[in-house]
Amino acid sequence: MKYLITISIFFMTSIAFANPAKNSASICYEQLEAIGSSNGVNEYEEKAAQKKIQYCSLGGRHYYSGKTYNGGPVVKKNYSRAFDLFNRACNGVNTRYAKEKSKLSCEYVSHMYYEGQGVAKNDKKSFEYAKNICPEGVEKSDRHARRLYGCGMLGKIYRDGLVVKKDLLMAAGLFRADCLGGENTSSCMQSYRYGKQSCSMGKADGCILVAKLYQKVKADFFDKKNVNNTVNKSTEYLKKACKVGSGLSCATVGNVYFRNKDNRGNINKGLEYYKIACKSKYISACGSVALYYMNGEGVKKDHKVSYKYSKIGCGSNGLSCAVLADHYYNGFSVSKSLNKALRFFIKSCDYGNTYGCSRTAEIYMNGSGVKKNTKKALKYRIKQCKSQGRVPDNYCERITEKDLLKIK
């Protein structure tokens, strides 16, 4: 047995040095596990492991050595030694591969300071280590395609009110980042719990957080009775957010009624939520309401209602201004005025609305109520071109006055 272990160490160490791309740290822990694969740890195996740990501690491989001391079974648990190795890995790794393990080591350091495991409990240092590796603003982001280190630890600190003021909503956001980035089920449940608690306290962001959790994680994860009910549970919390003043949530609920298969064609219900969104200062919803009522899309035409909402939204929304301009251009519920129509089409274009730019260019090109002006027509055709999204470099600038009649 002794000879087999010695040969095993020599063989695996040789492979590690012969293949630098693979030698690194991952193979160290695998080798250490192989050494301790027999039941129990006898004196000789432990000495062999100690030698292997010395090798693995070279070149920024302290993480795997620390992990071995932290969890066994190759050597007896030694949290103090594990902390020392994690701390060294956290502060001294430079290679690209090892950076990930460096962050994970920092997370271990933060955890050990938090628990007082292998080192004196120090909430301030636990916070500092976690904060340094958890990306700033991650608690509000929806894009977590990769493992995020330190965010779960930071969530615990905000949850407990250690060093920082207790903030359950912040904790819920940080736990959600850890949940979505690393599929940490404990963090998922804690995010759900504290988000739900914040929602019950009338905080819209807490309701939105729970709604987004339902969009990312199956509903039955949080409640076994809600199998395949993800959309409904998400909408339920968006309605709660809407009720406490989140205009965006109101508009999102409106979209569900417009687009969801279970509510297909329920335009009146969707418009009801769009109106609430508009009143809650989610201005883009105002333009949508105005457009539906002007064209009579799924609802009875009502130019007075359309005019009302287009006027509310035109302070900062291109679609609202475009609809308002159409009212003046066609004389819908107001006296016809081409000058006012042009003014609001221009304003719509300035907000980036393609239709507003197109109509402005058309008016100047045809001289509708104003003096014909091809230079201005060209200017707004170019703006129209740019507002349409991705186009080849300098494509829009190459449009000439001769091209105006060809562009629709």
C-alpha positions in Angstrom: 0.0 0.0 0.0 2.8 2.4 1.0 4.6 1.8 -2.3 1.4 2.2 -4.4 0.8 5.6 -2.7 4.4 6.7 -3.3 4.1 5.7 -7.0 0.8 7.4 -7.3 2.2 10.7 -5.9 5.2 10.5 -8.2 3.2 9.6 -11.3 0.6 12.3 -10.8 3.2 15.0 -9.9 5.1 14.1 -13.1 1.9 14.5 -15.1 1.3 17.9 -13.5 4.8 19.2 -14.4 4.7 17.6 -17.9 1.4 19.3 -18.7 1.6 22.9 -17.4 -1.8 23.7 -19.0 -3.5 21.1 -16.9 -1.1 20.9 -14.0 -2.4 23.8 -12.1 -4.6 23.8 -9.3 -7.6 21.6 -10.3 -5.4 18.5 -10.6 -4.0 19.2 -7.1 -7.2 18.7 -5.3 -8.0 15.7 -7.5 -4.7 14.1 -6.5 -5.2 14.9 -2.8 -8.6 13.3 -3.0 -7.0 10.2 -4.6 -4.4 9.9 -1.8 -7.2 9.8 0.8 -9.6 7.6 -1.1 -9.1 4.7 1.4 -11.3 4.6 4.5 -9.8 6.7 7.2 -6.5 8.5 7.2 -3.5 6.7 8.5 -0.2 8.4 9.5 1.6 7.5 6.3 -1.2 8.8 4.1 -1.3 12.0 6.0 2.4 12.6 5.6 2.1 11.9 1.8 -0.8 14.3 1.6 1.2 17.0 3.5 3.9 16.7 0.9 1.4 17.0 -1.9 -0.1 20.0 -0.3 3.3 21.7 -0.2 3.4 21.2 -4.0 -0.2 22.4 -4.5 0.6 25.5 -2.4 3.1 26.7 -5.0 2.2 29.0 -7.9 -1.1 30.3 -6.6 -2.7 26.9 -5.8 -3.5 27.7 -2.2 -7.2 27.4 -2.8 -7.1 23.7 -3.3 -4.9 23.2 -0.3 -7.2 25.3 1.8 -10.2 23.4 0.6 -8.5 20.2 1.7 -7.8 21.4 5.2 -11.4 22.9 5.3 -13.2 19.7 4.4 -10.9 16.7 4.6 -10.8 13.8 4.2 -7.2 13.7 3.1 -5.9 15.4 6.2 -7.5 16.3 9.5 -9.6 19.4 9.4 -7.6 22.5 10.4 -9.7 25.6 9.9 -6.9 27.9 11.0 -4.6 26.4 8.3 -7.4 26.5 5.8 -8.0 30.2 6.5 -4.4 31.0 6.0 -4.3 29.2 2.6 -7.6 30.7 1.4 -6.3 34.2 2.4 -3.1 33.7 0.5 -5.0 32.4 -2.6 -7.4 35.4 -2.3 -4.6 38.0 -2.3 -1.9 36.5 -4.5 -3.2 34.9 -7.7 -2.5 36.3 -11.2 -3.3 33.7 -13.8 -6.6 33.9 -15.6 -7.7 30.4 -14.6 -6.7 31.0 -11.0 -8.6 34.3 -10.8 -11.8 32.4 -10.5 -10.4 30.4 -7.6 -9.0 33.6 -6.1 -12.5 35.0 -5.9 -13.8 31.8 -4.5 -11.0 31.9 -1.9 -12.0 35.4 -1.0 -15.6 34.2 -0.5 -14.3 31.5 1.8 -12.3 34.2 3.7 -15.4 36.3 4.0 -17.4 33.3 5.3 -14.8 32.3 7.8 -14.6 35.9 9.2 -18.4 35.9 9.4 -18.6 32.5 11.2 -15.4 33.0 13.2 -14.1 29.8 11.8 -10.3 29.4 11.9 -10.0 33.1 12.7 -11.5 35.6 15.1 -15.0 36.7 14.1 -14.8 40.0 12.3 -17.9 41.3 10.6 -16.2 44.3 9.1 -13.6 42.2 7.3 -16.2 39.8 6.2 -18.1 42.7 4.6 -15.0 44.1 3.0 -13.9 40.8 1.4 -17.5 40.1 0.1 -17.9 43.6 -1.2 -14.6 43.5 -3.2 -15.7 40.5 -5.3 -19.5 41.0 -5.6 -20.0 43.3 -8.7 -21.5 46.7 -7.7 -25.2 47.2 -8.6 -25.7 43.4 -9.1 -28.7 43.4 -6.8 -30.7 45.3 -9.5 -29.4 43.5 -12.6 -31.3 40.7 -14.4 -28.3 39.3 -16.2 -26.4 36.7 -14.3 -25.2 34.1 -16.7 -22.1 33.2 -14.6 -21.2 32.4 -11.0 -21.1 35.6 -8.9 -18.8 35.4 -5.9 -19.4 37.1 -2.6 -23.0 38.2 -3.3 -24.6 35.6 -1.1 -22.3 36.5 1.8 -23.1 40.2 1.3 -26.7 39.3 1.3 -26.3 37.7 4.8 -24.6 40.8 6.1 -27.4 43.1 4.9 -30.0 40.6 6.2 -28.4 40.6 9.7 -27.5 44.3 9.7 -23.8 43.6 10.4 -21.6 46.7 9.9 -24.2 48.1 7.5 -27.8 49.1 8.2 -30.2 46.2 8.0 -31.8 46.2 4.5 -34.0 43.2 3.6 -34.6 44.4 0.1 -30.9 44.8 -0.6 -30.4 41.4 0.9 -33.1 39.9 -1.3 -31.4 41.4 -4.4 -28.0 40.1 -3.5 -29.4 36.6 -2.7 -31.2 36.7 -6.1 -27.9 37.5 -7.9 -26.3 34.5 -6.1 -29.3 32.4 -7.0 -29.3 33.1 -10.7 -25.6 33.3 -11.1 -24.7 30.1 -9.3 -28.0 28.3 -9.0 -27.7 28.4 -5.2 -31.0 27.0 -4.0 -30.5 28.4 -0.5 -30.0 31.9 -1.9 -33.0 31.4 -4.2 -35.2 30.7 -1.2 -33.8 33.6 0.9 -34.3 36.0 -2.0 -37.9 34.9 -2.4 -38.5 35.1 1.4 -37.1 38.6 1.9 -38.4 39.9 -1.4 -41.9 38.7 -0.5 -41.5 40.3 3.0 -40.5 43.7 1.4 -43.4 43.4 -1.0 -45.8 42.9 2.0 -44.4 46.1 3.5 -45.5 48.1 0.4 -42.1 48.2 -1.4 -42.7 47.9 -5.1 -39.1 46.8 -5.8 -39.7 43.8 -3.5 -42.8 42.8 -5.5 -40.9 43.2 -8.8 -38.0 41.1 -7.4 -40.3 38.2 -6.6 -42.1 38.5 -10.0 -38.7 38.3 -11.7 -37.7 35.3 -9.6 -40.8 33.5 -10.9 -39.8 34.4 -14.5 -36.4 32.8 -14.0 -37.2 30.0 -11.6 -40.1 27.6 -12.0 -43.0 28.5 -9.7 -43.2 25.1 -8.0 -39.7 25.6 -6.7 -41.2 28.1 -4.2 -44.6 26.5 -3.9 -45.3 22.9 -4.8 -48.9 23.7 -5.6 -47.9 26.1 -8.4 -46.6 23.6 -11.0 -46.6 25.2 -14.5 -48.1 28.4 -13.1 -45.0 30.7 -13.5 -46.7 33.4 -15.6 -49.7 33.8 -13.3 -47.5 34.0 -10.1 -45.2 36.5 -11.8 -48.2 38.6 -12.9 -49.7 38.4 -9.4 -46.6 40.1 -7.9 -46.4 42.6 -10.8 -50.0 43.6 -10.0 -48.9 44.2 -6.4 -46.0 46.4 -7.5 -48.4 48.3 -9.8 -50.8 48.9 -6.9 -48.1 50.6 -4.9 -47.0 52.9 -7.7 -44.7 51.1 -10.1 -45.7 52.3 -13.6 -43.4 49.9 -15.3 -45.1 47.0 -13.5 -48.5 48.3 -14.6 -47.4 48.4 -18.2 -45.9 45.0 -18.0 -49.2 43.6 -16.7 -50.9 45.3 -19.6 -48.5 43.5 -21.9 -49.5 40.2 -20.4 -53.1 40.9 -21.2 -52.2 41.9 -24.8 -49.8 39.0 -25.5 -50.4 36.1 -23.2 -52.2 33.1 -24.7 -54.5 32.9 -21.7 -55.6 36.5 -22.2 -55.5 36.8 -25.9 -57.5 39.8 -27.2 -58.3 41.2 -23.8 -57.4 44.7 -25.0 -59.7 46.5 -22.6 -58.0 45.0 -19.6 -54.5 45.7 -21.1 -55.5 49.3 -21.7 -56.8 49.6 -18.1 -53.3 48.8 -16.9 -51.6 51.1 -19.5 -53.7 54.0 -18.2 -52.6 53.3 -14.6 -49.0 53.1 -15.9 -49.4 56.5 -17.6 -50.9 58.1 -14.4 -48.0 56.5 -12.5 -45.6 58.5 -14.8 -44.5 55.6 -16.9 -44.9 58.0 -19.9 -44.4 55.5 -22.8 -47.7 53.9 -21.8 -49.5 57.2 -22.5 -48.6 57.0 -26.2 -49.8 53.4 -26.5 -53.2 54.3 -24.9 -53.4 57.3 -27.3 -52.6 55.2 -30.3 -55.1 52.5 -29.5 -58.0 55.0 -29.1 -57.1 57.0 -32.1 -57.0 54.0 -34.4 -59.8 52.0 -32.7 -57.6 48.9 -32.3 -59.7 46.5 -30.4 -61.6 49.3 -28.7 -64.1 51.9 -30.0 -62.4 55.0 -31.5 -62.4 57.9 -29.1 -60.4 60.8 -30.3 -61.0 62.8 -27.1 -59.5 60.1 -25.0 -56.6 59.7 -27.5 -55.9 63.4 -27.5 -55.9 63.5 -23.7 -53.3 60.8 -23.3 -51.2 62.0 -26.2 -51.0 65.4 -24.6 -50.0 63.9 -21.2 -47.2 61.9 -22.8 -45.8 64.4 -25.2 -43.7 66.0 -22.5 -41.1 63.2 -22.9 -42.4 60.5 -25.3 -42.0 60.4 -29.1 -45.0 58.2 -29.8 -47.3 60.5 -27.7 -46.1 63.5 -29.7 -46.6 61.7 -33.0 -50.2 60.9 -32.1 -50.8 64.5 -30.9 -49.4 65.7 -34.2 -51.8 63.4 -36.1 -54.7 65.0 -34.2 -53.7 68.5 -35.3 -52.9 67.3 -38.9 -56.2 65.6 -39.4 -58.4 67.7 -37.1 -59.2 64.9 -34.7 -61.2 66.4 -31.8 -59.2 69.6 -32.2 -59.1 72.4 -34.8 -56.9 71.4 -37.8 -53.5 73.1 -37.6 -50.6 72.1 -39.9 -48.2 74.4 -38.0 -49.0 72.6 -34.7 -48.8 69.3 -36.4 -45.4 70.1 -37.8 -44.2 71.3 -34.4 -45.2 68.0 -32.7 -43.9 65.8 -35.5 -40.5 67.6 -35.1 -40.7 67.1 -31.3 -41.6 63.4 -31.9 -38.6 63.0 -34.2 -36.3 64.7 -31.7 -37.3 62.0 -29.2 -36.3 59.3 -31.7 -39.7 58.4 -33.2 -39.2 57.1 -36.7 -42.8 58.0 -37.8 -42.3 61.6 -36.5 -39.1 62.0 -38.6 -40.8 60.5 -41.7 -43.8 62.8 -41.5 -41.7 65.9 -40.9 -39.6 65.1 -43.9 -42.7 64.5 -46.0 -44.3 67.9 -44.9 -41.1 69.8 -45.9 -40.7 67.8 -49.1 -44.3 68.4 -50.2 -44.7 71.9 -48.7 -47.8 70.9 -46.8 -48.8 74.1 -44.9 -45.2 75.3 -45.0 -42.8 76.5 -47.6 -41.2 73.6 -49.5 -37.7 73.0 -48.2 -35.7 70.1 -49.5 -32.7 70.7 -47.3 -34.9 70.3 -44.2 -36.6 67.4 -45.8 -33.2 65.7 -46.3 -32.2 66.5 -42.7 -35.2 64.7 -41.3 -34.9 61.8 -43.7 -31.4 61.2 -42.4 -32.7 61.4 -38.8 -35.4 58.9 -39.8 -32.8 56.6 -41.2 -30.7 56.8 -38.0 -33.7 56.2 -35.8 -34.5 52.9 -37.5 -31.7 51.1 -35.6 -28.6 49.4 -36.9 -27.5 50.5 -40.3 -24.0 50.3 -42.1 -21.5 53.1 -41.1 -22.2 56.4 -42.8 -25.2 54.8 -44.7 -27.6 57.5 -43.6 -25.2 60.4 -44.3 -24.9 59.2 -48.0 -28.6 60.0 -48.6 -28.9 62.9 -51.0 -31.8 65.2 -52.1 -32.1 63.0 -55.2 -32.9 60.0 -53.0 -35.7 61.7 -51.1 -38.4 60.6 -53.5 -37.2 57.0 -53.4 -37.3 56.7 -49.6 -40.6 55.8 -48.0 
